[in-house]
Structure formats: C-alpha cells, structure tokens
C-alpha cells in the first residue's frame, strides 16, 4: 500500500515504527486503512448514521484491536471530533487515558437529551 493511498482525514495514518513494533502485517495495514476511512466518513458526515456516537466508539475499539492494543475506552480520542460536536477539545485531549470526559451540555451529540 503506497503512502498516497492514506486517507487525508487522518494524516499521517500510518505510524510505521509503531506498526513494525506491534507486528502489524499487510493485511492488518489494509484493515487499519478501511477502519480509518470508515471513521473519517462518520466524523465528517454524522447525519448519515442513526447513532454516530456509538459508531465512532465501535470503530475506536476495532482500531485498538487491529493495532493490537488492549481495548480501552479511556484511550478513545475521536469521540469528540464528530462534526458539530461542541465538547471541549483541549480539555478532553489532556484527559486522554484518565477516563474523564468533558461534555458540553448543549452538544448535539453528547449533551443532555
């Protein structure tokens, strides 16, 4: 797979040293590409999905599994990058790995229903 095939939404997608370290084979790299493409589609066009929040969460678990990491929601980083999300980006980035998520109560995706 050439570097040019990588989706522009996640530039760069491939962390080649990590892929080598995690022993990701060609099939795994292709699966990662598919997952990142699907994730980009959901993040950019959430209204095309009945529940984009759940879809993103499932894709994040699939990415962790394909990267051969433990499946852990505390390490999910894309949940608040859904188009239209108004949850605080910087605070949530700093809280990555802690299990804490900061929500905006008026967020169309994560706010109070």
N, C-alpha and C positions, 0 to 999 in steps of 0.2 A: 504494500500500500504506500503510495507516494505521499509526501508531505502536503502536496496540493489537494489531496482528497479530504483533508481535515476540514470539518465544518468551521466556518468563520465565526460562528456564535461562541465557540469555545477555543480561543486562540491563545496559546497553543493547547491543543487537546492532549497531545502525547507528551508525557514526561518520560522520555526514552530511558534515562538512567533508572527511574522507578520501575518501568516495565521490565527491564533486564533484572533488576533486583528482586522483583516479585515473580519472575519467571513466567511472564505473560507470553504465550506463543502467538503465531499469526492468527489463529482462529480467535483467540482472546482479544487481539487488537481489533479484528473486524467486528467482534461483538461490542467492544467499547465504542467503536465508531457509530454503530447502529444506536446504541443507548444514548450517546451524546447528541446525535441527530434528533432522536425522539424527544429528549429533554429540551433541546433548543426549540423544537416545534411547540411543545406545551408551554414553555415560558413565554414565547413570543405570541402565541395565539391561544390563550387560555379559554376563551369563549367557545372554542370548538370542542371542548371536553366537558362532560357532565360534572366532573369533580376534579379540576386541575390540581388542587392541593394534594389529594390522595394519589393522583397520577404521578406527580413530582416525587412524592415520598417513595412510591414503589420503584420508580426509576433510580432514585438515590440508593436504595437497598440493592438493586440489581447491579449498579455501578460498583458498590463496595464489594459485592460477591465476585464480580468479574475481575476486579483489581486484586482479589484475594485478601481483602481486609475483613476483619470482624464486622458483621452487620450491626451498626450502632447509630441510632437516630441522633445522638449527641454530636455526631460528626457530619450531619447533613448541612450543606452550605447553600443549596439552591432554593430552599423553600420560600424565601422572601425575595426571590428575583423574578417572580411571576409578574408579567406586565400588569400594571395597575396596583401592585402591592405598595402600600404606604408605610409598612413597618420599618423601623429604623435600621438602615443598612449597616452603619458603622458599629453601633452597639451590638448587633447580632453577630457581626464578624468577630468582634473582640470576645464574645461569649462562646464562640465555636469550641466544642468539646466539653463544655460545662453542663449542658443540658438545659441551660437557661435560654429562653426565647422571649424577646421583647416584641409585643404586638401593639399596633395602633388600633384602638377600639373602633375607629371608623374605616379600617381597611376593608375593601370589598371582598377579600379572600380570607382574611384571618381575624377580622373584627367580630364584634358581637352580632349575632344573627337576630 
